[in-house]
Amino acid sequence: MKHLYLPFFLLYCTLLHAQKTNLRGLVYDSLTTKKLEFVQISLEGHPEIALSNRDGRFNIAVPETERKSKLKVSITGYQPLVIQLEKINWNNPVLNVPLARKTIPSSTSIQYDANHLMQKVIQQFAENHRYADPYLVKGWYGENARLFEDKCPLFFSEGEIEIAKNQIIPFQGERPKDFVRILKAHKKALPEFYKANGFSYPVPGFIQGCFLPLRADLGSSPELPINRELLQLYFFQLEGQDTSAGRRVFIIGFKPLAGVKKAIFEGTIYIDSEKFAIVKAAYALSPSALNLANKSLEKLSFKSRQFVISYQEYRGKWHLQNAYLRQLVLDEDSQQLIEVQMNYARSGIEFRSWKQVELGEALYEYADFTRLAKVAPYDPKRGFYEIENKGRTKL
């Protein structure tokens, strides 16, 4: 399995080291001029995407060899836009991108408000998103860290994971939990501190990407507003309708109520109009939550932390299909931004449970993501490090 990941890594390194120009832009509603967050900006033929921030601004690196390619700008609820890059003034590569909202005729006379829709989502969440018995989900994760301005890589990792859903662990109570373990993975890191421009940048010391399906899943994370307690702490607004996979969806924006510290996210949830299942969500740490998180950090501070997730129906249930996390962290000594990206894609579902002999140290739950073994300095003689089928990192 070692060579399975190598071509993708070589492609990743090639893209990072190619001569690039940072293309900056602003995305907004063409009618109201409202700045749009979570807009996906992607270069045709490239796996990398950029997300607009809460001010509607984005930054994407374009290789010189791709200046005649196309840039796609899209977000659910708006008409996608394709931009010909050869028409851009590369002496001043800045774009203003107005997006037109889609007009979807209503098929029902029933009037819904956002709070009523969210109550329906919570009432039917278990029926729509989880099986009653234990089952396994398999998928792929990838993560990387790099300097934001010049895209110089600091860390890279990818691998296969297995998620155990609805598992009841002996001596840990009777409430089912979700756990993850690493099946096979590769990672590559520069030395513990990357030196450039007279500064040393810390390299991530442990693998976190494998936890993305637990941290981003609206049904697994205890911090997201898909429970009755947190529902009362958010303001919800019905922003429109759209279609997804041929089905009508409601678009609901949410943000914390003023002065509420326990509510830490803001964003958009997309709900199936028939089953009231979640089909997609885009959300980020609110400004107040970022400030609170930064109080516990030394010489580093979060500038943004954004999630985009999607669900797909399979055997009558909507399962997490894809997840993407992007965060910007400021190194206060150098005033350089470090960009961390994580991806997850589901590959299959198995209707069986883990054997008891496989439990124990191989399992990690949502709160355990900092307990994985640390990454050793990269050894060019060994290349990738293997992660055994036991969950622990082999150093």
C-alpha positions in Angstrom: 0.0 0.0 0.0 3.0 2.3 0.3 3.0 3.2 -3.4 -0.7 3.9 -3.4 -0.2 7.3 -1.8 3.1 8.3 -3.4 1.8 9.6 -6.8 -0.6 12.0 -5.0 2.1 13.2 -2.7 4.5 13.9 -5.6 1.7 15.8 -7.3 1.1 17.7 -4.1 4.8 18.7 -3.8 5.0 19.6 -7.5 2.0 21.9 -7.2 3.5 23.5 -4.1 6.9 24.2 -5.6 5.7 25.5 -9.0 6.1 29.2 -9.5 2.8 30.7 -8.4 1.0 34.1 -8.1 -1.5 34.8 -5.3 -4.8 35.7 -6.8 -6.9 37.7 -4.3 -10.6 38.5 -4.5 -13.8 39.6 -2.9 -17.1 37.7 -3.3 -20.5 39.3 -2.6 -24.2 39.1 -3.3 -24.9 40.9 -6.6 -28.2 42.3 -5.3 -27.6 43.2 -1.7 -23.7 43.5 -1.8 -23.6 41.3 1.3 -20.1 39.7 1.6 -20.3 35.9 1.2 -18.4 33.4 3.4 -17.7 29.8 2.6 -17.7 30.4 -1.2 -15.5 27.7 -2.8 -12.9 28.9 -5.3 -11.1 26.2 -7.3 -8.7 26.1 -10.2 -9.8 23.8 -13.1 -8.0 20.5 -13.0 -6.4 21.1 -9.5 -7.5 19.4 -6.3 -6.8 22.5 -4.1 -9.7 24.8 -3.2 -9.9 28.1 -1.3 -12.7 29.4 0.9 -13.8 33.0 1.2 -13.7 34.3 4.8 -16.4 36.1 6.7 -15.5 39.4 4.9 -15.9 37.7 1.5 -12.2 37.7 0.8 -10.2 34.8 -0.7 -6.6 34.0 -1.7 -5.7 31.2 -4.1 -2.3 30.4 -5.6 -2.2 30.1 -9.4 0.8 28.5 -11.1 2.2 30.4 -14.0 1.5 27.4 -16.3 -2.3 27.7 -15.5 -2.9 31.4 -16.3 -5.0 30.3 -19.3 -7.1 28.0 -17.2 -10.5 28.6 -15.6 -11.5 29.6 -12.0 -14.7 28.3 -10.6 -16.6 30.2 -7.9 -19.5 28.5 -6.3 -21.7 28.2 -3.2 -25.1 26.5 -2.7 -27.9 29.0 -3.3 -26.1 31.1 -5.9 -25.4 30.7 -9.6 -21.9 29.3 -10.1 -19.5 31.5 -12.0 -16.6 30.5 -14.2 -13.8 33.1 -14.8 -11.3 32.9 -17.6 -7.9 33.5 -16.0 -6.3 34.8 -19.2 -8.4 37.9 -18.9 -6.9 38.8 -15.6 -4.4 41.6 -15.2 -1.5 39.6 -13.6 0.3 42.8 -12.7 -2.5 43.5 -10.2 -4.2 40.1 -9.7 -7.3 41.1 -7.7 -10.9 40.1 -8.5 -14.4 41.4 -7.5 -16.8 38.6 -7.9 -20.6 39.3 -7.7 -22.8 36.1 -7.4 -26.5 36.1 -8.3 -28.8 34.2 -6.0 -30.8 31.3 -7.5 -34.5 31.7 -7.8 -36.3 28.4 -6.9 -40.1 28.5 -7.2 -41.9 27.2 -4.1 -43.7 23.9 -4.5 -45.7 24.2 -1.4 -48.0 26.7 0.3 -46.7 25.7 3.8 -44.7 28.5 5.4 -41.8 27.5 7.5 -39.6 29.6 9.8 -36.0 28.7 10.6 -36.6 27.7 14.2 -39.4 25.3 13.2 -37.1 23.7 10.6 -34.3 23.3 13.1 -36.7 21.7 15.6 -37.7 19.2 12.9 -34.1 18.4 12.1 -33.4 17.6 15.7 -36.5 15.6 16.1 -35.7 13.4 13.1 -31.9 13.4 13.4 -31.5 9.9 14.7 -33.9 8.5 12.2 -32.3 10.3 9.3 -28.6 10.0 10.1 -27.9 7.0 12.3 -28.6 3.3 12.4 -29.6 1.8 15.8 -26.9 -1.0 15.7 -23.1 -0.6 15.6 -21.6 -0.3 12.2 -18.3 0.7 10.5 -17.5 3.5 8.1 -14.3 3.5 6.1 -12.7 6.5 4.5 -9.6 8.5 3.5 -8.1 11.5 5.3 -5.5 14.0 4.2 -3.9 17.0 5.9 -1.1 19.5 5.3 0.4 22.6 6.9 2.2 25.3 5.0 3.2 28.9 5.0 0.3 30.9 3.7 2.0 33.4 1.5 4.6 31.3 -0.3 2.8 28.0 0.2 6.0 26.3 1.5 5.1 22.9 2.9 5.7 22.1 6.6 3.8 18.8 7.0 1.9 16.3 5.0 -0.1 13.2 5.9 -2.8 11.0 4.4 -4.2 7.5 5.0 -7.1 5.2 5.4 -9.2 5.2 8.6 -12.1 3.2 10.1 -14.8 4.8 12.2 -16.8 2.7 14.6 -20.3 4.1 15.0 -22.6 3.4 18.0 -20.0 1.4 19.9 -20.5 0.6 23.6 -17.2 0.2 25.4 -17.0 -1.8 28.6 -16.6 0.2 31.8 -17.3 3.5 29.9 -21.1 3.7 30.4 -24.0 2.5 28.3 -24.2 5.5 25.9 -22.9 4.6 22.4 -19.9 6.5 21.1 -18.1 7.0 17.9 -14.4 6.1 17.6 -11.7 6.2 14.9 -8.6 4.2 14.2 -5.9 4.5 11.6 -5.6 1.5 9.2 -2.7 2.6 6.9 -1.2 6.0 6.5 1.9 7.9 5.3 3.3 11.2 6.7 6.1 13.5 5.8 7.4 16.4 7.8 10.3 18.7 7.8 12.4 19.0 11.0 10.6 20.0 14.2 11.0 23.7 13.3 11.1 24.9 9.8 13.5 27.9 9.3 12.9 30.6 6.7 13.4 34.3 6.5 15.3 34.2 9.8 12.4 32.6 11.7 11.5 29.1 13.0 8.0 27.8 12.3 6.6 25.0 14.5 5.6 21.9 12.6 2.4 20.1 13.8 3.5 17.5 16.3 0.6 15.0 15.9 -1.8 13.8 13.3 -5.2 15.4 13.6 -6.7 14.8 10.1 -8.0 11.3 11.0 -10.3 13.0 13.6 -12.0 15.3 11.1 -15.0 13.0 10.5 -15.7 13.1 14.3 -15.0 16.8 14.8 -17.0 17.9 11.7 -20.0 15.5 11.9 -23.0 17.4 13.2 -24.2 14.3 15.0 -20.9 13.5 16.7 -19.5 16.9 17.8 -21.0 18.1 21.1 -20.2 21.7 20.2 -22.5 22.1 17.2 -26.2 23.3 17.4 -27.8 20.0 16.6 -29.2 19.4 20.0 -32.1 20.9 22.0 -29.9 22.7 24.6 -27.7 24.5 22.1 -30.6 25.3 19.8 -31.8 27.9 22.2 -28.5 29.7 22.1 -28.5 30.5 18.4 -30.3 32.9 16.0 -31.6 31.1 12.9 -32.7 32.7 9.7 -34.3 31.1 6.5 -32.2 32.5 3.7 -33.7 30.7 0.7 -34.0 27.4 -1.2 -32.0 25.5 -3.7 -31.7 22.0 -5.1 -29.1 19.3 -4.3 -29.0 16.0 -6.1 -32.4 16.7 -7.6 -34.0 17.4 -4.2 -35.2 20.7 -2.8 -33.2 22.1 0.2 -33.8 24.9 2.7 -30.9 27.2 3.4 -30.7 28.3 7.0 -28.1 30.8 8.4 -27.2 30.6 12.1 -25.1 32.6 14.5 -24.7 32.8 18.3 -27.1 35.1 20.2 -25.5 38.2 21.5 -23.4 37.6 24.7 -23.7 33.8 24.6 -20.3 32.2 25.1 -21.3 28.6 24.9 -22.5 29.0 21.3 -19.2 29.2 19.3 -20.1 28.6 15.6 -21.7 30.6 12.8 -22.6 29.5 9.3 -25.2 27.9 7.1 -27.0 24.6 7.2 -28.8 23.0 4.2 -31.8 20.8 5.0 -33.7 18.4 2.8 -37.3 19.7 2.4 -38.9 16.3 2.6 -37.1 14.4 5.2 -35.6 17.3 7.2 -32.2 15.7 7.0 -29.0 17.7 6.8 -27.4 17.5 3.4 -24.7 20.1 3.7 -23.2 22.6 6.2 -20.6 25.3 6.2 -19.6 26.9 9.5 -16.7 28.6 11.3 -15.7 29.7 14.7 -17.3 33.0 15.5 -15.1 36.0 16.3 -15.8 35.8 20.0 -14.9 32.1 20.0 -11.6 32.8 18.2 -10.7 35.4 20.8 -11.5 33.0 23.6 -9.5 30.2 22.0 -6.5 32.5 21.5 -6.2 33.3 25.2 -4.9 29.8 25.8 -2.3 29.9 23.0 1.3 31.2 23.3 2.9 33.0 20.3 0.2 31.6 18.0 -3.3 32.9 17.4 -6.2 31.6 15.3 -7.3 33.9 12.5 -10.0 31.6 11.1 -11.3 28.1 11.3 -13.8 27.0 8.7 -15.6 23.7 8.0 -17.5 22.6 4.9 -19.2 19.2 5.1 -21.7 17.2 3.0 -23.9 14.2 3.5 -25.1 11.5 1.1 -28.1 9.2 1.4 -27.4 5.5 1.6 -30.0 2.9 2.6 -32.4 5.5 3.9 -29.8 7.3 6.0 -27.7 10.5 5.3 -24.0 9.8 6.1 -21.1 12.2 6.2 -19.6 11.9 2.8 -17.0 14.7 2.6 -15.5 17.1 5.1 -13.0 19.9 4.7 -11.3 22.0 7.4 -9.2 25.1 6.7 -7.6 27.2 9.5 -5.2 30.1 9.5 -2.9 30.5 12.4 -0.6 33.5 13.0 2.9 33.0 14.2 3.3 36.1 16.3 7.2 36.2 16.2 7.4 36.3 12.4 3.9 37.7 11.7 3.5 34.9 9.1 0.3 33.0 8.6 0.4 29.2 8.7 -2.4 27.5 6.7 -3.6 24.0 7.8 -6.0 22.0 5.6 -7.7 18.7 6.3 -9.9 16.6 4.1 -12.0 13.5 4.6 -13.9 11.3 2.1 -16.1 8.3 2.9 -15.4 5.2 0.9 -17.7 2.6 2.3 -20.0 1.3 5.1 -20.0 -2.1 6.7 -22.8 -3.4 8.9 -20.7 -5.1 11.6 -19.1 -4.2 14.9 -15.5 -4.3 16.0 -14.4 -7.4 17.9 -13.7 -7.0 21.6 -10.1 -8.0 21.1 -9.6 -5.0 18.8 -10.7 -2.5 21.4 -8.4 -0.5 23.8 -5.4 1.5 22.7 -6.4 1.3 19.0 -9.4 3.5 19.6 -9.7 7.3 19.9 -12.8 9.3 20.4 -13.6 13.0 19.8 -11.8 14.3 22.9 -8.7 12.2 22.4 -7.2 13.8 19.3 -4.1 15.2 21.0 -3.1 11.8 22.3 -1.7 10.4 19.1 2.0 9.7 19.0 4.1 12.6 17.9 5.6 12.9 14.4 9.4 12.2 14.3 11.7 14.4 12.2 11.6 13.3 8.5 14.3 10.9 7.6 15.0 11.0 3.8 16.5 7.4 3.9 13.2 6.0 5.2 10.8 8.3 3.3 7.2 7.8 4.5 6.5 6.4 7.9 4.0 3.6 8.2 1.2 3.6 10.7 0.4 0.0 11.7 -3.1 -1.5 11.9 -3.1 -0.9 15.6 -4.0 2.8 15.7 -0.6 3.9 17.2 2.0 5.6 15.1 5.1 3.6 14.3 8.1 6.0 14.8 
